[in-house]
Amino acid sequence: MSQSSLKPGVVTGAEYLTLVKACKDGAYALPAVNVISSGTINAVMEAAAKNKADVIIQLSNGGAEFYAGKGMTDSFQAKVLGAVSAARHVHLLAEQYGVCVVLHTDHANKKLIPWIEALLTHGEAFYKETGRPLFTSHMIDLSEEDIDFNLSECARLLTRMAKIDMSIEIELGVTGGEEDGVGSDEIDNDKLYTQPEDVLKAYDILQPIGHFSVAASFGNVHGVYSPGNVKLRPEILKNSQGLVQKTHNTGNNPLDLVFHGGSGSEKDKIAEALTYGVFKMNIDTDTQFAFAQSVGNFVEHNMKAFQFQIDPVDGTPYKKLYDPRKWLRVGEEGIISRLTEAFADLKSYGKTLAKDSAVSKVA
C-alpha cells in the first residue's frame, strides 16, 4: 500500500488529487464503471474491496434516468434525481466497503449542460450541509463543438465547481461510437485523434481555475470493435504531455489523462497508456456483457424456473431459482469477475489508499 493514505469512502477535493497523483506516480489506473442501479453500484464496490483497489463509479444521463425509474414521466428530473439518489447511496455505503470511491458523471454534451447545472445546484446544497461536494467530478463533453466554445464553457462550469472542491473532466477529440445518445458512429477518422496543441490550449485556460482532467482521444471507440478496425495511438498522449511540460517547464506527465472507450482495447495499448499519465479508464460495454452473459447462462441452465413456479411434471418448487435476488446476484458476480480482470490490466490490484481497509466487511 502507498505511503499516502485516505479515509475509506467517497473522495473529493484534495483527497481526489492525492489519489490521482498516486495512480500516476505508480503508473496504474482506476477503472471507471458506468452503473445503472443500486445492485450494479454494490457490485463495483464489492469488486474493488475484493481486489483491495480504489475505483471510480460514474453515471451517464441514461443510467441516472434508469436509476430513478423508467416510470418517472419527467425525463429531465429523472436524470437529475437518479444521479443524486445514486450518489447519496454511494456516500452512505462506500466507507463500509473499505476502499476509496470517486463519484463521477459521464459524457454530457451541449444539450446536457442543464443536467450538469442542476446537479451542481444539488452539489452546492450538499456542500453547504456537509462541507463536501456530492460528486467528485463531472464530465463536460463538448468535443463535437468548436474548441473555443468547448473550452470557454468548461471554464465557466469549472469556476462554479472549484468553489465546492470539484474537478471537471473535458474531452478533446472525439471518442468514436455512441453511448446513451452522446456521440455518433459517423465520425471522420482524423477526429479520433486529439492534437497536442489543443491540449496545451486547454491547460492554459483551465489550469489557473481549478483541477481538470482530459479525455484526449487517441483512436478510442465506445463499445467493442473488431481488432484492426480502429488504430489506438497512445503516443498522442505522450506528445501532449511533452508539449505542456516543455511550454510550462513542469514535471513529467503534468496532465491527468483519461482513457475513454476502454472496453475491448488491446492490453498492450492499455499498458502503454499507463506510462503517459492515464489514471482512469472507462469500462461499460464489457461490464454490461459480463452481467448479461452471467444471467443468460443461469436462465439457460434453469429454464423451467423461468417458465413455471412449480414443475408441471414432478411438482418441484422453483422459487429459490426465479427469486430476483438469485439471478441478479449472478449478474453482479459477472461484473465482479470482469472488474477483477480490469484491476489486473490497469495494475491497480492491491493498491488502495484507504487506511484501515482491512475493516471492510466484504469477504
C-alpha positions as CSV (number, residue, x, y, z in Angstrom):
1,M,0.0,0.0,0.0
2,S,1.2,3.5,-0.8
3,Q,2.6,5.7,2.0
4,S,-0.3,8.1,1.3
5,S,-3.5,7.0,2.9
6,L,-7.1,8.3,2.8
7,K,-10.2,7.6,4.8
8,P,-12.3,4.9,3.1
9,G,-15.4,6.2,1.3
10,V,-16.1,8.9,-1.3
11,V,-13.0,11.0,-2.0
12,T,-13.3,14.7,-3.1
13,G,-11.1,17.8,-3.4
14,A,-7.6,17.3,-2.0
15,E,-8.3,13.6,-1.4
16,Y,-9.1,13.1,-5.0
17,L,-5.9,14.9,-6.1
18,T,-3.9,12.6,-3.7
19,L,-5.5,9.6,-5.3
20,V,-4.8,10.8,-8.9
21,K,-1.2,11.5,-8.0
22,A,-0.7,8.0,-6.5
23,C,-2.1,6.5,-9.7
24,K,0.3,8.5,-11.9
25,D,3.3,8.0,-9.7
26,G,2.7,4.3,-9.5
27,A,1.8,4.0,-13.3
28,Y,-1.5,2.4,-12.6
29,A,-5.1,3.5,-13.3
30,L,-8.6,3.0,-11.9
31,P,-11.5,1.5,-13.8
32,A,-14.4,4.0,-14.2
33,V,-17.5,1.9,-14.3
34,N,-20.9,3.0,-15.5
35,V,-23.7,2.0,-13.2
36,I,-27.5,1.9,-13.5
37,S,-28.8,0.6,-10.2
38,S,-28.0,0.0,-6.6
39,G,-27.1,-3.6,-7.4
40,T,-24.5,-2.6,-10.0
41,I,-23.1,0.1,-7.7
42,N,-22.7,-2.5,-4.9
43,A,-21.1,-4.9,-7.3
44,V,-18.5,-2.3,-8.3
45,M,-17.7,-1.5,-4.6
46,E,-17.5,-5.3,-3.8
47,A,-15.1,-5.9,-6.7
48,A,-12.9,-3.0,-5.5
49,A,-12.9,-4.4,-1.9
50,K,-12.1,-7.9,-3.1
51,N,-9.2,-6.6,-5.2
52,K,-8.0,-4.1,-2.5
53,A,-8.2,-1.4,-5.0
54,D,-9.9,2.0,-5.4
55,V,-12.5,2.6,-8.1
56,I,-14.5,5.2,-10.0
57,I,-18.3,5.0,-10.1
58,Q,-19.9,7.0,-12.8
59,L,-23.4,7.6,-14.2
60,S,-24.4,8.6,-17.7
61,N,-27.6,10.7,-18.1
62,G,-29.4,7.5,-19.3
63,G,-28.0,5.5,-16.4
64,A,-29.2,8.2,-13.9
65,E,-32.6,8.2,-15.5
66,F,-32.8,4.4,-15.2
67,Y,-31.8,4.6,-11.6
68,A,-34.7,6.9,-10.9
69,G,-37.1,4.5,-12.6
70,K,-38.4,4.4,-16.1
71,G,-41.9,5.2,-14.7
72,M,-41.0,8.8,-14.0
73,T,-42.7,10.9,-16.6
74,D,-40.4,13.9,-16.3
75,S,-37.2,12.6,-18.1
76,F,-35.1,15.6,-17.0
77,Q,-36.0,15.3,-13.4
78,A,-35.3,11.5,-13.5
79,K,-31.8,12.2,-14.9
80,V,-31.2,14.7,-12.1
81,L,-32.8,12.9,-9.2
82,G,-31.5,9.5,-10.3
83,A,-27.9,10.8,-10.2
84,V,-28.5,12.5,-6.8
85,S,-30.0,9.4,-5.4
86,A,-27.2,7.1,-6.7
87,A,-24.6,9.5,-5.3
88,R,-26.2,9.5,-1.9
89,H,-26.3,5.7,-2.0
90,V,-22.5,5.6,-2.6
91,H,-21.9,8.2,0.2
92,L,-23.8,6.1,2.6
93,L,-22.2,2.7,1.9
94,A,-18.7,3.3,0.3
95,E,-16.9,3.5,3.7
96,Q,-18.2,0.1,4.7
97,Y,-16.5,-1.5,1.7
98,G,-13.1,-0.2,3.0
99,V,-11.9,1.4,-0.3
100,C,-11.8,4.9,-1.8
101,V,-14.5,5.7,-4.4
102,V,-14.5,8.5,-6.9
103,L,-18.0,9.7,-7.9
104,H,-18.3,11.0,-11.4
105,T,-20.8,11.7,-14.2
106,D,-20.0,10.6,-17.7
107,H,-20.4,12.3,-21.1
108,A,-22.6,15.4,-21.0
109,N,-22.7,17.2,-24.4
110,K,-24.1,20.6,-25.2
111,K,-27.8,19.6,-24.8
112,L,-27.0,18.1,-21.4
113,I,-25.3,21.2,-19.8
114,P,-28.6,21.9,-18.0
115,W,-28.4,18.5,-16.4
116,I,-24.9,19.3,-15.1
117,E,-26.0,22.7,-13.8
118,A,-28.9,21.1,-12.0
119,L,-26.6,18.6,-10.4
120,L,-24.3,21.4,-9.4
121,T,-27.2,23.1,-7.6
122,H,-27.7,19.8,-5.6
123,G,-24.0,19.6,-5.1
124,E,-23.8,23.1,-3.7
125,A,-26.6,22.3,-1.2
126,F,-24.8,19.1,-0.2
127,Y,-21.6,21.1,0.3
128,K,-23.3,23.6,2.5
129,E,-24.7,20.7,4.5
130,T,-21.6,18.5,4.8
131,G,-18.6,20.5,3.7
132,R,-18.1,18.1,0.8
133,P,-19.5,18.1,-2.8
134,L,-22.0,15.4,-3.8
135,F,-19.9,14.3,-6.8
136,T,-16.1,14.3,-7.1
137,S,-16.2,15.5,-10.7
138,H,-18.5,16.0,-13.7
139,M,-17.6,15.4,-17.3
140,I,-18.4,18.0,-20.0
141,D,-18.1,16.6,-23.4
142,L,-18.2,19.4,-26.0
143,S,-15.7,17.7,-28.3
144,E,-18.2,18.0,-31.2
145,E,-18.3,21.8,-30.8
146,D,-15.9,24.5,-31.8
147,I,-12.9,24.3,-29.5
148,D,-13.2,27.9,-28.3
149,F,-16.8,27.2,-27.2
150,N,-15.7,23.9,-25.7
151,L,-13.0,25.5,-23.5
152,S,-14.9,28.7,-22.6
153,E,-17.9,26.7,-21.4
154,C,-15.7,24.3,-19.5
155,A,-14.0,27.3,-17.9
156,R,-17.4,28.7,-16.9
157,L,-18.5,25.5,-15.3
158,L,-15.2,24.7,-13.6
159,T,-15.3,28.2,-12.0
160,R,-18.5,27.1,-10.3
161,M,-17.2,23.6,-9.5
162,A,-14.0,24.8,-8.0
163,K,-15.9,26.7,-5.3
164,I,-17.1,23.4,-3.9
165,D,-13.9,21.4,-4.3
166,M,-14.9,19.7,-7.5
167,S,-13.0,18.7,-10.6
168,I,-14.0,18.7,-14.3
169,E,-13.3,16.2,-17.0
170,I,-13.2,17.5,-20.5
171,E,-12.9,15.8,-23.9
172,L,-10.7,16.9,-26.8
173,G,-11.0,15.0,-30.0
174,V,-14.0,12.6,-30.4
175,T,-14.4,9.2,-28.9
176,G,-16.0,7.1,-31.7
177,G,-19.3,5.2,-31.3
178,E,-22.3,6.2,-29.3
179,E,-23.2,6.0,-25.6
180,D,-26.6,7.0,-24.2
181,G,-27.3,9.3,-27.1
182,V,-24.0,11.1,-27.0
183,G,-21.7,10.6,-30.0
184,S,-22.0,9.0,-33.4
185,D,-20.8,6.1,-35.5
186,E,-20.3,8.5,-38.4
187,I,-17.1,10.3,-37.4
188,D,-14.2,11.3,-39.6
189,N,-11.2,9.2,-38.7
190,D,-8.9,12.2,-38.1
191,K,-11.2,13.5,-35.4
192,L,-10.5,10.4,-33.4
193,Y,-7.0,11.8,-32.6
194,T,-6.5,14.8,-30.4
195,Q,-4.0,17.4,-31.4
196,P,-1.4,18.2,-28.6
197,E,-1.8,22.0,-29.4
198,D,-5.4,21.8,-28.4
199,V,-4.5,20.1,-25.1
200,L,-2.0,22.9,-24.4
201,K,-4.7,25.4,-25.0
202,A,-7.0,23.7,-22.5
203,Y,-4.2,23.7,-20.0
204,D,-3.5,27.4,-20.4
205,I,-7.2,28.2,-19.9
206,L,-8.3,25.7,-17.2
207,Q,-5.3,25.1,-15.0
208,P,-5.5,28.6,-13.3
209,I,-9.1,28.0,-12.4
210,G,-9.1,24.6,-10.8
211,H,-8.4,20.9,-11.3
212,F,-9.3,19.3,-14.6
213,S,-8.6,16.0,-16.4
214,V,-8.5,15.4,-20.1
215,A,-10.1,12.7,-22.1
216,A,-7.8,13.0,-25.1
217,S,-8.8,10.8,-28.0
218,F,-6.2,8.5,-29.5
219,G,-8.5,6.3,-31.6
220,N,-10.8,5.3,-28.8
221,V,-14.3,4.0,-29.6
222,H,-17.3,3.2,-27.3
223,G,-18.2,-0.4,-27.4
224,V,-16.2,-3.4,-28.6
225,Y,-14.7,-3.3,-32.1
226,S,-13.0,-5.8,-34.3
227,P,-9.2,-5.8,-34.0
228,G,-7.7,-3.5,-36.6
229,N,-10.9,-1.6,-37.2
230,V,-9.6,1.4,-35.2
231,K,-5.9,2.0,-34.5
232,L,-5.1,3.2,-31.0
233,R,-2.2,5.6,-30.9
234,P,-1.2,6.1,-27.3
235,E,1.9,8.1,-28.4
236,I,-0.6,11.1,-28.9
237,L,-0.9,11.2,-25.1
238,K,2.9,11.2,-24.8
239,N,3.2,14.1,-27.2
240,S,0.5,16.1,-25.4
241,Q,2.3,15.6,-22.1
242,G,5.6,16.6,-23.7
243,L,4.3,19.8,-25.2
244,V,2.7,21.0,-21.9
245,Q,5.8,20.0,-20.0
246,K,8.1,21.9,-22.3
247,T,5.9,25.0,-22.6
248,H,5.3,25.4,-18.9
249,N,8.5,23.8,-17.6
250,T,6.5,21.4,-15.4
251,G,7.4,17.9,-14.1
252,N,6.9,14.7,-16.0
253,N,3.3,14.0,-17.2
254,P,1.7,17.2,-16.0
255,L,-1.7,16.3,-17.4
256,D,-4.2,14.0,-15.7
257,L,-5.4,11.9,-18.6
258,V,-8.5,9.7,-19.1
259,F,-8.8,6.6,-21.4
260,H,-12.4,6.5,-22.8
261,G,-13.7,3.6,-24.7
262,G,-11.6,1.1,-22.8
263,S,-13.8,-2.0,-23.4
264,G,-12.2,-4.3,-25.9
265,S,-8.9,-2.4,-26.1
266,E,-5.7,-4.3,-26.6
267,K,-3.9,-5.0,-23.4
268,D,-0.5,-3.8,-24.7
269,K,-2.1,-0.4,-25.6
270,I,-3.6,-0.1,-22.1
271,A,-0.2,-0.8,-20.6
272,E,1.5,1.8,-22.8
273,A,-1.2,4.4,-22.0
274,L,-0.5,4.0,-18.3
275,T,3.1,5.2,-18.7
276,Y,1.8,8.5,-20.2
277,G,-0.2,9.7,-17.2
278,V,-3.5,7.9,-17.7
279,F,-5.1,7.5,-14.3
280,K,-8.7,6.5,-15.3
281,M,-10.1,4.1,-17.9
282,N,-13.8,3.9,-18.7
283,I,-15.4,0.5,-18.9
284,D,-19.0,0.0,-19.6
285,T,-19.7,-2.3,-22.6
286,D,-17.6,-5.2,-21.1
287,T,-19.3,-5.0,-17.7
288,Q,-22.7,-4.8,-19.4
289,F,-21.9,-8.0,-21.3
290,A,-20.5,-9.7,-18.2
291,F,-23.7,-9.1,-16.3
292,A,-25.9,-10.2,-19.2
293,Q,-23.9,-13.3,-20.1
294,S,-23.9,-14.5,-16.5
295,V,-27.7,-14.0,-16.2
296,G,-28.2,-15.6,-19.6
297,N,-26.2,-18.7,-18.6
298,F,-28.2,-19.0,-15.4
299,V,-31.5,-18.8,-17.2
300,E,-30.4,-21.3,-19.8
301,H,-29.4,-23.8,-17.2
302,N,-32.6,-23.3,-15.1
303,M,-35.1,-22.7,-17.9
304,K,-38.0,-24.3,-16.1
305,A,-37.7,-21.9,-13.2
306,F,-38.4,-19.1,-15.6
307,Q,-41.5,-20.8,-17.1
308,F,-43.2,-22.4,-14.1
309,Q,-43.5,-21.6,-10.4
310,I,-43.8,-25.4,-9.8
311,D,-42.5,-28.1,-12.1
312,P,-45.6,-29.4,-14.0
313,V,-44.1,-33.0,-14.0
314,D,-42.7,-33.6,-10.6
315,G,-44.0,-30.7,-8.5
316,T,-40.6,-29.2,-7.7
317,P,-41.0,-25.6,-6.5
318,Y,-38.7,-23.2,-8.3
319,K,-39.0,-20.1,-6.0
320,K,-35.3,-20.3,-5.0
321,L,-34.3,-20.0,-8.6
322,Y,-36.7,-17.4,-10.0
323,D,-36.3,-15.2,-7.0
324,P,-34.7,-12.0,-8.5
325,R,-32.2,-11.9,-5.7
326,K,-30.8,-15.2,-7.1
327,W,-30.2,-14.3,-10.7
328,L,-29.5,-10.6,-10.1
329,R,-26.7,-11.7,-7.8
330,V,-25.4,-13.9,-10.6
331,G,-25.2,-10.8,-12.8
332,E,-23.4,-8.9,-10.1
333,E,-20.9,-11.7,-9.8
334,G,-20.3,-11.4,-13.6
335,I,-19.4,-7.7,-13.1
336,I,-17.1,-8.5,-10.2
337,S,-15.3,-11.1,-12.3
338,R,-14.8,-8.7,-15.2
339,L,-13.6,-5.9,-12.9
340,T,-11.1,-8.3,-11.3
341,E,-9.6,-8.6,-14.8
342,A,-9.7,-4.8,-15.2
343,F,-7.9,-4.2,-11.9
344,A,-5.1,-6.5,-13.1
345,D,-4.9,-4.9,-16.5
346,L,-4.7,-1.4,-15.0
347,K,-2.2,-2.6,-12.4
348,S,-4.3,-1.2,-9.6
349,Y,-4.8,-4.5,-7.7
350,G,-3.8,-4.2,-4.1
351,K,-3.1,-0.5,-4.3
352,T,-6.0,1.1,-2.3
353,L,-5.1,4.2,-0.5
354,A,-7.8,3.6,2.1
355,K,-6.3,3.3,5.5
356,D,-7.7,0.6,7.7
357,S,-9.1,-1.1,4.6
358,A,-8.9,-4.4,6.4
359,V,-12.0,-3.4,8.4
360,S,-14.1,-4.0,5.3
361,K,-16.9,-6.5,5.9
362,V,-16.6,-7.7,2.3
363,A,-15.3,-11.2,2.2
